[in-house]
């Protein structure tokens, strides 16, 4: 998409294995005691788990790469009927709370990670545009997609599966499986189809209020969840990603945060967060990256708002970009 001096924050994430999975965003409740078996990667076993509509004859990846994260289909329930409150009436959010923001001119909505971490996906309609707001905590990847494909509006849920420690989503219409980080269908009828990403920003609640004093905030669903608590306490300092089978990266900690800027027609620009934080501003290949303090990590302490300060990143460019 074409942008002109538009702020774009692709988020801060963890780097894992040969590929850099920038991770702006949700998987919860996975059991560390779960040990995947060969049978768990077989379509016959998956069909017995309820995947009767999924066309397993169509796939762009090895099915053995897809493993259970613990919960069953929609065991992590997405939010299908989101409600919002004015920013002035939002409760339970500290200034440092991390939020994922989408904006259209002067209109903006933000989705607190303290909610997304328990639901992973919000099926929303923003200014008439159907959106899937997604967050994978194991990757710290918060990404927003258009959920209209070839004129059909898709509704997304959580499969309970992981690939490269990243959330595998599914659409309820065909039950195809989609990789959250890339937005690409990897199994089923829609295999090879990519969702269109929408510019979004991971920032502190304080920064959102300053930018959009008339903005809207996702309200807590009326379900029994300990919103504000982090079910992955200490994950920021883990030695390796959860249920990740690939090689560990060289020269950088496996869970070190990185910023990835995707640009049309060019290789992704990948910058280590520690390097950017030290410099505060970097200009690389006509892309300007700025780091500011004030955003808590959602994956550090048991209370999200008290997490270590990981800061926020804003990317500015005049070139065509896709994030």
N, C-alpha and C positions, 0 to 999 in steps of 0.2 A: 504494500500500500504506500501511497505517496504522502509524505509529511513535510511540512515546512516549519522548521524551528519548533517542532513539537516535542514536548517532554515525553520520553518513553523510558520506562524502567522495566527491563526484562527480569528483574529480581536477582536475588542472591541465592546461590545454590551450592550443592556439594558436587565434587568431581569424583566419578567412580569409573575404574577400569579404563579400557582403551578409548572409550568415548567420553566426552565431557557432557554430563547430563546437568545442564544449568537447571537449577531447581528453584523455581519461584513458587510452590504449592500444595495429598492427604491420604493416608492409610492408617487405620487405627485398630487397636485391639488385637494385632497379630500375635500369635503365641510363639515365644522364643523356643518352646519345646517342640514345635511342629517340625517334623522331618519329612520332606517331600519324598515320595517313592516313585518308581518308574510308572506304576499304574496311574498315578495322579496326573500324568501327562498324556494319557490316552483318551481319545474322543469317547470311547465306550463308557469310561468311568465318569467323564464330564456329563454325558447324557443322563446317567443315573443321578447326577447331582442337580438335574433340572434344566440342562442346556439342550432342549429338544429342537429348538428352532435354528440353532447355530449351524451354519454350513462349514464343517471342519475340513471339507475337501479343498477349500480355498484359504490359503494362508501365505503370507510373505515372510514368515519367520519359522524357525524350527519350533515345533510344539513343545519340545523338551525344555525350551528356554522359559516357558510359562509355568510358574509354580503357584501353589496356594500360599496366601499370606496368613491364613488362619480362618477368617470369617467366611461364611457362605455368601452366595449372591445377595446383594443388598443387605448383608449383615451389618454393614456400615450404611445407614439409610441416607440417601440424598434428600435434599429439600426440594420438593416439587411445587409447593405453594408458598413462596417466600413472602414475608411481610416486612415493611420498612417503617422506620420512624424518622422524623426530622433530626438532624445532627444535634440540635439543641435539647432534644428529649431523650437522647441515647443514654442508657444506664449500664453500669457494670464495666465500663471501659476506662482504663487509665490513659494518660497522655502518651505513654510509651507503647501501648498495645499495638501490635502489628495488624495492618488492615490491607486488603487488596481492593484497589479502586479502579473503576471504569468511569470515563467521562465523555460527554458529548456536548461540546461548547460549555455553557455555564451549568449544565445539568450533570450531576454526578451521583454515583452510588458507591458505597464501600461495604465490603464483606469482611468482618473481623475474623482473624485466624483462630480466635478462641472458639468460634462457631464452626468454621470450616474444618478444623482439626478433628471434629467429631462427626462430620458429614461428608467431606471430600468434594461433593458436587452440589451445586445449586442450579436447577433448571429455571431460568428467569427470562423475562421479557423486558428489555430496557429500551425505552423510546421506540417501541414497536418492533424491536429486533430481538428474536429469540437467541438467548445466550446460554452457554454452559460455563459456569464459573467453577474452576477446579483447583484443588490443592492437594499435593502429595507430600506429607510430612517427611517420609523417608528420603525424599529428594529435595525437600524445601522448595518445591516448584509450584508457584501459583500462576495459572495460565487461564485466560478467558478465550473461548471460541464461539464463533457463530455456530448454531446447531441446525441450520437449514442446509440440506444437501440435495441438490437437484430439485429444488422446489418443495422438498418434504422436510417438515420440522421433526427432528429426532428428540427423543427424551432419553437422558443418560442415567445410568445407575452404576453402582460399584460391583465388579465381578467377584471380588474377593481374591483375585489373582494378582501376581506381580511378575514383571519382566525387568531384569536389570534393577531390581529393587524399586521399580516405579509402578505406580497405579495402572492397572488395566481396567478401563471403563468398558461398558457395553451400552448399545442403544436398544431400547425396548421394542422397536419396530421389527428389526431383523435379528436381534441378539448377536450382532457382529461385535467383536472385541477390538478396542481402540487403545493404543499406547498414549497415556496422558501427556508425556513430555513432548512427543512429536505431533499429536493430534491425528495420527494416521491409523486407519483400520488395519489390523494385522491378521485377523481371522474372520471368516464369514463372508457374507454377501457383499459387503462394502470394502473388502480387502483392496488396499492400494489407494483408497479415497482419503484425502486429507481435509480436515476441518480448517476453516479460515480463522487464524488467530486474530484477536482484537487487542490493541494496545491497552495495557493495564499497568498499574504501579503498586508495588509493595512499599508502604510508608507507615509512619506512626499515625495514630489517631489524632494527635495534636496537629500534625502537618495537614491531614485531611480537613480538619475543621478550619484551619487558617486558609486553605485554598478554596474551600467550598462551604461557607457558613450556612448556605441553604441546601446543602446536600442531604442525601438520605443514607441511613445506616440499616443494614440487615438486622432485624429483630431476632432475639433468641426464640427458637421454636419452643412450643409448650410440650416438651418431652423431657424425661428425666435424664439429663446429662450434666456433668459438673463443668459447665461453661466457665472458662477462665483458668481451668486447670490443664496441665500438659501431661497427657498419658505417656509421653516419651521422655520423661525427665532424665537429663544427662545424655541424651542422644547426640547433642552437639559435640561431645568429647569422646564419642565412641571410637574404637580403633578401626572399625570397618562398617560398611552399610549392612543393614539387616537383610538376611536372606539373599545376599548378593553372591553370585557364583563366578563372576569374571575376574580378570587379573586386576591387581591393584595398580594405581598410577605410580609413576616414578617422579621423584623430585617434588612431590606435594603430598600432604596428608590426604588420605582417602575421603575424609569428610570436610576438607577445606572448602570454604565458600568461594564460588567463582561467579563472575558476571559474564553472560554470553549475549552478544548482540548479533542477531541474524539479519543479514543484508541481502537483498535480492541480487542474484548474479555473482555474489562473492562468498568466500568462505566465512564462517562465523568468526567473530572477534571474541576471544576469550581472555578475560583478565582476572587474576587472583584478587579476591576481596582485600586480603591483607596488604597487598601492594597498593591498591587504590586507596585504601583507608590511610595509609601512611602519606601518600602524595596529596590526598584530598581532591585533586583534579588531574586528569590525564587527557591528552589529545592524541589520538591514534588514528591515522588514515581518515582524517576529516570527521572523526567521531569524538565528541567531548563527553567524558564521564566525570560526574561530580559525586562525591561522597559527603554526607552530612550525618551528624550524630543524632540520637534520639529515639531509635526504634529498637525495641527489645526482641531478642530471639524467642521464637515460639517453642523452641526445642531444647531449652537449657534447664531452667529451674521448674519445679512443679507448679508454680504460679507464673503464668505466661508474662504478665506485666512486669515481673521482677527479673526476667531473664537478662542476660548480659547485653550490653548495647552493641548491636551489629550495624547500626546505622542504616541509612537509605541511599540508594543510588538512582541518579537521574541521568539518562542518556539523551543528548541532543545532536541532531544531524539534519542536514538539508537533503540528504540522499533518500532514495527509496529504500524502505526497510520493511522487514517482516519479523515479528517477534512471536 
